[in-house]
Amino acid sequence: QVQLVESGGGLAQAGASLRLSCAASGDTFSYYTMAWFRQAPGKEREFVAASRWNDDYTSYADSVKGRFTISRDSANNTVYLQMNSLRPEDTAVYHCAADRWLAGAPLRNPREYDDWGQGTQVTVSS
């Protein structure tokens, strides 16, 4: 099991950028597939991006492809979500998720992930 703490959310204008961070602790970070999900009020949790533990494979939701980038820093046990060209529809609580040795593709099912952070709010104004 790994503990996850997100940071970096806030208020941004449309077209701006934000970078979210998720710090992991409690286990060997390199064994974990990491992902970002988001949930807007009244909507179901939605996949955003994932980074597989054992190679360079990444996966993105169509709605963020080309605008968001997931990356991981194993030296600091942190996964990032760089969000560019933000849109009002990106407004949501963003959650970091992790699962040990999770393989396969496209890693978009939230039920595949055992460990979750509390989330960080991102609000994009038009």
C-alpha positions in Angstrom: 0.0 0.0 0.0 1.1 3.5 -0.7 0.0 6.8 0.7 -0.7 9.6 -1.8 -0.9 13.4 -1.3 -1.8 15.7 -4.1 -0.9 19.4 -4.4 -0.8 22.2 -7.0 -4.5 22.8 -7.6 -6.1 26.2 -7.6 -7.9 28.8 -9.7 -6.8 29.5 -13.3 -8.1 31.3 -16.3 -8.9 29.5 -19.5 -5.8 29.0 -21.6 -3.5 29.0 -18.5 -1.4 26.2 -17.1 -1.1 24.3 -13.8 1.0 21.5 -12.6 -0.3 19.0 -10.1 1.9 16.9 -8.0 1.3 13.6 -6.2 3.8 12.6 -3.5 3.9 8.9 -2.7 5.2 7.2 0.4 5.1 3.9 2.2 6.3 1.5 -0.5 8.6 1.2 -3.5 7.4 3.9 -5.9 8.9 2.3 -9.0 6.6 -0.7 -8.6 3.4 1.4 -9.0 1.4 2.3 -12.0 0.3 5.9 -11.3 -2.8 7.7 -12.7 -4.8 10.8 -12.5 -8.6 10.8 -12.4 -11.0 13.8 -11.9 -14.5 14.2 -10.7 -16.7 17.2 -11.4 -19.8 18.0 -9.3 -22.6 15.7 -10.2 -20.5 13.6 -12.5 -18.8 10.2 -12.3 -15.0 9.9 -11.7 -13.2 10.2 -15.1 -9.9 8.9 -16.2 -7.3 11.6 -17.1 -3.9 10.0 -17.6 -1.8 7.0 -16.5 1.9 6.0 -16.4 2.7 2.3 -16.3 5.2 1.1 -13.7 7.5 -1.1 -15.8 8.1 0.9 -19.0 7.4 4.3 -20.7 3.8 3.6 -21.6 1.4 6.4 -20.9 -2.3 6.7 -21.6 -4.5 9.8 -21.9 -8.2 10.6 -22.1 -9.2 11.9 -25.5 -10.4 15.2 -23.8 -6.9 16.0 -22.5 -4.6 14.5 -25.2 -2.1 17.0 -26.5 -2.8 19.4 -23.5 -1.9 17.3 -20.4 1.3 15.4 -19.7 1.9 12.8 -17.0 5.4 12.3 -15.8 7.1 10.6 -12.8 10.2 11.4 -10.8 11.3 8.2 -9.1 14.1 10.0 -7.2 11.4 12.0 -5.4 8.6 9.5 -5.4 6.3 11.9 -7.2 4.0 11.9 -10.2 3.1 15.1 -12.0 0.3 16.2 -14.3 1.2 19.2 -16.4 -2.0 20.8 -17.6 -1.7 23.3 -20.4 -4.4 25.2 -22.4 -6.9 24.7 -19.5 -10.6 24.9 -20.3 -13.6 25.5 -18.0 -14.6 21.9 -18.6 -11.4 20.8 -16.9 -12.8 22.1 -13.6 -12.9 19.2 -11.1 -11.3 17.6 -8.1 -8.2 15.8 -9.4 -7.2 12.5 -7.6 -4.0 10.6 -7.8 -4.3 6.8 -7.9 -1.8 4.0 -7.7 -1.7 0.2 -8.0 1.3 -2.1 -7.4 2.5 -3.9 -10.5 -0.6 -3.0 -12.5 0.0 -3.9 -16.1 -2.0 -4.0 -19.3 -3.6 -1.1 -21.2 -5.1 1.4 -21.3 -5.2 1.6 -17.5 -8.4 3.7 -17.5 -10.6 1.7 -15.1 -10.7 3.3 -11.6 -11.5 -0.1 -10.1 -8.0 -1.3 -11.1 -6.4 1.1 -8.6 -6.2 0.3 -4.9 -4.7 3.5 -3.5 -6.1 7.0 -3.8 -5.3 10.5 -2.6 -7.8 12.9 -1.2 -7.7 15.1 -4.3 -6.9 18.7 -5.2 -9.4 21.2 -6.6 -8.8 22.7 -10.0 -11.1 25.5 -11.1 -10.8 27.1 -14.5 -12.7 30.3 -15.3 -13.7 31.5 -18.7 
